[in-house]
Amino acid sequence: MKQAFLATDRGTFREDQLPPGDAAVSASIHPAAGTPAKSGLVPVLAFSGIVVAVMQTLLVPVVADLPRLLDTTASNAAWVITASLLSSAIATPVLGRLGDLYGKRRLVLVSLGLMVVGSLISGFTSDLMLMVVGRAVQGFALGAIPLGIGLIRDELPSERHGSAMALMSSSLGVGGALAIPLAAIIAQNVDWHWLFFAAAALGAVAMAAIFAVVPESAQRSPGRFDVIGALGLALGLVALLLPVSKGADWGWASATTLGFFAAAVAIFLLWGLFELRTKDPLLNLRTASRRQILLTNLAAIAVGLAFFAVTLVLPQLLQLPKSTGYGLGMSMVTTGVCAASMGFAMMIVSPLSARLSAARGPKVALMTGLALLAVAYLAGTMLLGSVWQIVLVAVLAGSGVGVAYSAMPALILGAVDPSESGVANGLNSLMRSIGTSMSSAVVGVVLASTAQRMGNTEIPTLDGFRTAFLIAAGAALLGLALAAFLPGRPRRDTTQQSPSS
């Protein structure tokens, strides 16, 4: 079994080989379960997850106005969203591996620090290029979520893992939904740059809380950082996600789009061969190919695709004018409040999901969440005529996502060694990001291809919204089918040795 390593002022030692006088170091790094640091660990890490979600969703209320605000075209303004999407996809596995090597708490602070820096860059500019750079730096904050889940596993007793991981895992959705109405209020009443300043302030508060409350994990993965593997993964993800995000603008059959997809296939093939042969790979592909991990990650893509559809469709449906015959003519703030219902649902179901996982296993919880998502979207094809119906769909979808997201860490961590928990959770977060990227592209194409002209603009049609919901329901059902082949229970408790390959 891999040993835990402790970093001291006299070097890095195995936990059972600490030099005399360093017992206090061990106690400070890995305090007992009842210490104040441990009691505050989960709320602080969950708050950091909510802060990351705020960063991701803070531009939702002003997306339609970005071309005017940045004095550019709609296609160029889309890079403000795409930049953070690409950087977060790269950051999650890379920061996860660095956390396994050098300390998860340290890398959580790094990821949040980058978010603060990126927020300040974007907050002080209206130049498109600088805004894209700032958003790209902000995107590295997403690595804090899987690192936080890894810290929970390392620092808390096994009986607290379920509820703590459920809360941490769902914080991204909770924070995202709750941030939308607050961002709308800011955007409507003060300069929109204050959105970034607010994100920077929240990031600084989260960093201070983590520094004061969260202990560093004693768990270390021996080896070195795989620089070539990280560069290869970054190039492959850019080649894959860039055409997914921009295919609608470039044309799905254009040489540029097809060329990027072909390049992604070639890069990932070469990268996979390298990772299988190198001594200390960024991602252990043999571990990632285990049935429990592989199927959970494939289901994560389906959940990400289904989850993001509701965030794309419902705000438009609520804000479209009543003259369309199906729009509800709501204000930006009212729309945000309605969207917040999804976040509240996720927050409420997270502890329930942990209890379900404890009683029946995380497989059952994941399947329950996916089933709820499918029901939400199928019902949503019919329940689009009033605000209460849309809120009901949002609550059902939020409940499904909350249950599914909360079950995934237990499935992942039940199949990997503790020294690989950071990168394993980073890979799972990456799969969710790929799912949301695909959802953005697919739903965007559907709504654009079914749009109708109204005055000088084209608006999505009711048939387009229903088609998007049917696609999301199909993704949830596909994820449900994949989850059915998962083992019924994790093969080992998450605090024990890793299962044999």
ZAMARGU-4260 file (C-alpha; in steps of 0.2 Angstrom, whole numbers, plus 5000, padded with zeros to 4 digits):
<rodrens>
0) 5000/5000/5000 | 5006/5018/4996 | 5013/5027/5012 | 5007/5044/5018 | 5020/5057/5017
5) 5022/5072/5028 | 5031/5088/5023 | 5041/5096/5037 | 5054/5110/5039 | 5068/5096/5038
10) 5061/5088/5023 | 5048/5076/5017 | 5046/5059/5027 | 5035/5044/5028 | 5022/5046/5042
15) 5029/5031/5051 | 5047/5038/5049 | 5045/5056/5056 | 5061/5063/5064 | 5061/5065/5083
20) 5052/5081/5088 | 5041/5082/5073 | 5026/5073/5081 | 5018/5090/5083 | 5019/5093/5064
25) 5010/5077/5061 | 4996/5082/5073 | 4995/5099/5066 | 4994/5092/5048 | 4982/5078/5052
30) 4973/5083/5068 | 4960/5072/5077 | 4943/5071/5070 | 4936/5081/5085 | 4947/5096/5083
35) 4940/5113/5078 | 4949/5113/5062 | 4940/5097/5057 | 4923/5104/5062 | 4924/5119/5051
40) 4932/5110/5036 | 4916/5105/5027 | 4907/5122/5028 | 4923/5131/5022 | 4926/5119/5008
45) 4908/5120/5003 | 4909/5139/5003 | 4924/5138/4992 | 4914/5128/4980 | 4900/5140/4980
50) 4913/5154/4976 | 4919/5144/4961 | 4901/5143/4955 | 4898/5161/4957 | 4913/5164/4946
55) 4907/5152/4933 | 4889/5160/4932 | 4892/5178/4935 | 4891/5183/4917 | 4874/5174/4914
60) 4864/5190/4916 | 4874/5200/4904 | 4878/5186/4890 | 4866/5194/4878 | 4874/5212/4881
65) 4892/5206/4880 | 4895/5212/4861 | 4889/5229/4866 | 4898/5230/4882 | 4915/5224/4874
70) 4912/5233/4857 | 4914/5218/4847 | 4904/5205/4837 | 4893/5191/4845 | 4905/5178/4839
75) 4920/5186/4847 | 4911/5190/4863 | 4908/5171/4865 | 4926/5169/4868 | 4923/5177/4885
80) 4913/5161/4890 | 4923/5149/4880 | 4940/5154/4888 | 4935/5150/4906 | 4927/5133/4899
85) 4943/5128/4891 | 4955/5133/4906 | 4943/5124/4919 | 4943/5108/4908 | 4962/5108/4908
90) 4964/5114/4926 | 4954/5100/4935 | 4965/5085/4931 | 4981/5095/4931 | 4978/5103/4948
95) 4971/5087/4955 | 4988/5078/4951 | 4998/5093/4958 | 4987/5091/4974 | 4991/5073/4976
100) 5009/5077/4974 | 5012/5093/4984 | 4996/5095/4995 | 4978/5097/4991 | 4975/5112/5003
105) 4990/5121/4995 | 4983/5119/4977 | 4965/5124/4983 | 4973/5140/4988 | 4982/5142/4972
110) 4966/5139/4962 | 4957/5152/4971 | 4971/5164/4970 | 4971/5162/4951 | 4952/5166/4952
115) 4955/5182/4962 | 4969/5187/4949 | 4958/5183/4934 | 4943/5192/4942 | 4954/5208/4944
120) 4960/5207/4927 | 4943/5206/4920 | 4936/5219/4932 | 4948/5233/4926 | 4945/5231/4908
125) 4933/5232/4894 | 4945/5226/4881 | 4940/5210/4873 | 4958/5202/4873 | 4961/5206/4891
130) 4944/5201/4896 | 4947/5184/4888 | 4964/5182/4897 | 4956/5186/4914 | 4942/5174/4911
135) 4954/5160/4906 | 4964/5163/4922 | 4947/5163/4932 | 4943/5146/4925 | 4957/5138/4935
140) 4946/5140/4950 | 4936/5124/4946 | 4950/5113/4952 | 4946/5118/4970 | 4930/5107/4969
145) 4939/5090/4966 | 4953/5095/4978 | 4941/5099/4991 | 4932/5082/4989 | 4950/5074/4991
150) 4953/5084/5007 | 4937/5078/5014 | 4942/5060/5011 | 4959/5062/5018 | 4954/5072/5034
155) 4937/5066/5040 | 4932/5049/5047 | 4923/5037/5035 | 4906/5039/5043 | 4906/5058/5038
160) 4911/5055/5020 | 4894/5053/5013 | 4886/5069/5019 | 4902/5080/5017 | 4906/5074/4999
165) 4887/5076/4994 | 4888/5094/5000 | 4904/5098/4992 | 4900/5090/4976 | 4883/5099/4974
170) 4891/5116/4979 | 4894/5120/4961 | 4876/5119/4956 | 4870/5127/4972 | 4881/5142/4970
175) 4878/5143/4952 | 4859/5144/4954 | 4860/5156/4969 | 4872/5168/4960 | 4862/5171/4945
180) 4849/5182/4954 | 4862/5191/4964 | 4872/5194/4948 | 4856/5201/4939 | 4854/5213/4953
185) 4872/5220/4952 | 4871/5221/4933 | 4855/5230/4933 | 4860/5243/4946 | 4878/5246/4945
190) 4892/5245/4933 | 4894/5227/4926 | 4912/5226/4931 | 4907/5225/4949 | 4902/5207/4945
195) 4921/5203/4944 | 4926/5214/4959 | 4912/5204/4969 | 4920/5187/4963 | 4937/5193/4968
200) 4931/5198/4986 | 4923/5181/4988 | 4938/5172/4982 | 4949/5182/4995 | 4937/5178/5009
205) 4937/5159/5004 | 4956/5159/5004 | 4957/5167/5021 | 4945/5154/5028 | 4954/5139/5020
210) 4971/5146/5027 | 4963/5148/5044 | 4953/5132/5046 | 4957/5119/5033 | 4972/5108/5038
215) 4984/5101/5025 | 4982/5083/5020 | 4996/5071/5025 | 4992/5060/5010 | 5005/5062/4996
220) 5007/5052/4980 | 5026/5048/4977 | 5033/5052/4960 | 5035/5068/4949 | 5023/5079/4939
225) 5020/5073/4921 | 5024/5089/4911 | 5022/5081/4894 | 5006/5072/4899 | 4999/5089/4905
230) 5004/5097/4889 | 4996/5083/4879 | 4980/5083/4889 | 4979/5102/4887 | 4982/5101/4868
235) 4969/5087/4866 | 4956/5096/4876 | 4958/5112/4867 | 4957/5103/4850 | 4941/5094/4856
240) 4932/5108/4866 | 4936/5122/4854 | 4925/5115/4840 | 4912/5109/4852 | 4910/5127/4858
245) 4913/5136/4841 | 4906/5123/4829 | 4890/5133/4827 | 4899/5149/4822 | 4912/5140/4811
250) 4900/5127/4803 | 4899/5109/4809 | 4905/5103/4792 | 4918/5116/4789 | 4936/5111/4787
255) 4941/5120/4803 | 4929/5111/4814 | 4933/5094/4806 | 4951/5097/4807 | 4950/5101/4825
260) 4941/5085/4829 | 4953/5075/4819 | 4968/5083/4828 | 4959/5079/4845 | 4958/5061/4840
265) 4976/5060/4835 | 4983/5070/4850 | 4973/5059/4862 | 4979/5043/4854 | 4997/5048/4856
270) 4994/5055/4873 | 4986/5039/4879 | 5001/5028/4872 | 5013/5040/4881 | 5003/5039/4898
275) 5003/5020/4897 | 5022/5019/4895 | 5028/5033/4907 | 5033/5029/4925 | 5023/5043/4933
280) 5008/5047/4922 | 4997/5062/4924 | 4982/5050/4923 | 4983/5032/4927 | 4973/5026/4912
285) 4973/5008/4919 | 4965/5014/4934 | 4953/5025/4924 | 4948/5010/4914 | 4941/5001/4929
290) 4922/4998/4926 | 4917/5008/4941 | 4927/5023/4937 | 4924/5022/4918 | 4905/5021/4919
295) 4904/5034/4932 | 4914/5046/4921 | 4903/5042/4906 | 4888/5045/4917 | 4895/5062/4922
300) 4896/5067/4904 | 4877/5063/4903 | 4873/5072/4919 | 4883/5088/4913 | 4874/5088/4896
305) 4857/5086/4904 | 4860/5099/4918 | 4866/5113/4907 | 4851/5112/4896 | 4839/5118/4909
310) 4851/5133/4913 | 4851/5138/4894 | 4833/5136/4891 | 4823/5142/4906 | 4830/5160/4907
315) 4826/5163/4888 | 4809/5156/4890 | 4806/5167/4905 | 4812/5183/4897 | 4805/5181/4880
320) 4791/5194/4877 | 4773/5188/4879 | 4770/5194/4861 | 4778/5177/4856 | 4764/5167/4862
325) 4775/5157/4874 | 4787/5169/4882 | 4783/5175/4899 | 4790/5192/4899 | 4799/5191/4916
330) 4813/5204/4921 | 4831/5199/4923 | 4830/5198/4942 | 4814/5188/4942 | 4822/5176/4930
335) 4836/5174/4942 | 4825/5171/4957 | 4816/5157/4947 | 4833/5150/4942 | 4838/5150/4961
340) 4824/5137/4964 | 4836/5124/4956 | 4850/5128/4968 | 4839/5127/4983 | 4833/5110/4977
345) 4851/5104/4975 | 4855/5110/4993 | 4840/5101/5000 | 4843/5085/4992 | 4862/5083/4995
350) 4860/5076/5013 | 4846/5065/5007 | 4857/5058/4993 | 4870/5054/5006 | 4858/5044/5016
355) 4852/5035/5001 | 4870/5031/4996 | 4873/5025/5014 | 4857/5014/5014 | 4857/5007/4996
360) 4874/5012/4989 | 4880/5026/4978 | 4875/5017/4962 | 4856/5018/4967 | 4858/5036/4971
365) 4866/5040/4954 | 4852/5030/4945 | 4839/5039/4956 | 4846/5056/4951 | 4847/5052/4932
370) 4829/5046/4933 | 4823/5062/4941 | 4832/5072/4927 | 4824/5062/4914 | 4807/5064/4922
375) 4810/5083/4924 | 4814/5085/4905 | 4800/5074/4899 | 4788/5084/4910 | 4796/5100/4904
380) 4791/5097/4886 | 4773/5100/4892 | 4775/5111/4907 | 4781/5128/4899 | 4766/5138/4900
385) 4768/5147/4916 | 4781/5153/4929 | 4775/5139/4942 | 4777/5126/4929 | 4795/5131/4924
390) 4800/5132/4943 | 4793/5115/4945 | 4804/5109/4931 | 4819/5118/4938 | 4816/5110/4955
395) 4815/5092/4948 | 4830/5095/4937 | 4840/5102/4952 | 4835/5088/4963 | 4841/5075/4950
400) 4857/5084/4947 | 4860/5086/4966 | 4857/5067/4969 | 4868/5062/4954 | 4882/5074/4958
405) 4883/5069/4976 | 4884/5050/4972 | 4899/5052/4960 | 4913/5055/4973 | 4908/5040/4983
410) 4909/5029/4967 | 4925/5037/4961 | 4934/5037/4978 | 4928/5019/4982 | 4939/5013/4967
415) 4955/5022/4969 | 4970/5023/4981 | 4969/5038/4993 | 4985/5045/4985 | 4976/5047/4968
420) 4960/5055/4975 | 4964/5072/4968 | 4967/5067/4950 | 4953/5055/4950 | 4940/5068/4956
425) 4948/5080/4944 | 4945/5068/4930 | 4927/5066/4935 | 4925/5085/4935 | 4933/5086/4918
430) 4919/5074/4912 | 4906/5085/4918 | 4914/5100/4910 | 4914/5090/4893 | 4896/5086/4896
435) 4891/5105/4899 | 4901/5110/4884 | 4892/5097/4873 | 4876/5103/4880 | 4880/5121/4876
440) 4884/5117/4858 | 4870/5105/4855 | 4856/5116/4863 | 4863/5131/4854 | 4862/5122/4837
445) 4844/5116/4841 | 4838/5134/4846 | 4847/5142/4831 | 4841/5130/4818 | 4823/5132/4824
450) 4823/5151/4827 | 4810/5162/4819 | 4812/5180/4815 | 4803/5193/4825 | 4806/5211/4820
455) 4825/5213/4817 | 4830/5198/4828 | 4828/5179/4828 | 4821/5171/4843 | 4820/5153/4848
460) 4804/5144/4846 | 4793/5133/4858 | 4797/5118/4847 | 4816/5122/4849 | 4814/5122/4868
465) 4805/5106/4868 | 4817/5098/4856 | 4832/5103/4868 | 4822/5096/4883 | 4820/5079/4873
470) 4839/5078/4869 | 4843/5082/4888 | 4830/5068/4893 | 4839/5056/4881 | 4856/5060/4889
475) 4849/5057/4906 | 4842/5040/4900 | 4858/5035/4892 | 4867/5039/4909 | 4854/5029/4918
480) 4858/5014/4906 | 4877/5016/4909 | 4874/5017/4928 | 4864/5001/4928 | 4881/4992/4924
485) 4890/4999/4939 | 4894/4988/4954 | 4881/4988/4967 | 4892/4994/4981 | 4910/5002/4982
490) 4922/4987/4983 | 4930/4994/4998 | 4928/5008/5011 | 4935/5024/5005 | 4948/5025/5019
495) 4955/5008/5015 | 4968/5001/5003 | 4965/5003/4985 | 4957/4988/4976 | 4968/4978/4965
500) 4969/4982/4947
</rodrens>
